Amino acid sequence: MIVAFLALPGKGRAVEVAPRITDREIIESLAAIRGDIKRLDQRFNAVDQRFGGITQQISELKSFMLWGFAILFAGMFAIVGFVLWDRRTAKNLVDNLNIPLA
């Protein structure tokens, strides 16, 4: 019983009373939050602009690569065409010589 009596005042002291928040403090904190939100919006807009620039650079790079591959394949086809033409021309020259073989 003595233990219970001594324990009761300790439980009563464990509860703390929260300080009263005034309306002015609430309004000031909301204004600070709104300011933070505006700064975040500005940062998001700056990031969006950077992504827009990067998107444009990627588009230009794709166009450059497309033209590069087109020129490369055109050159390859031109070389293959030249080789075929040269082989045919050389074969015709040899056929026109009419040199009897042994």
Buried (B, 14 or more C-beta within 10 A) or exposed (E): EEEEEEEEEEEEEEEEEEEEEEEEEEEEEEEEEEEEEEEEEEEEEEEEEEEEEEEEEEEEEEEEEEEEEEEEEEEEEEEEEEEEEEEEEEEEEEEEEEEEEE
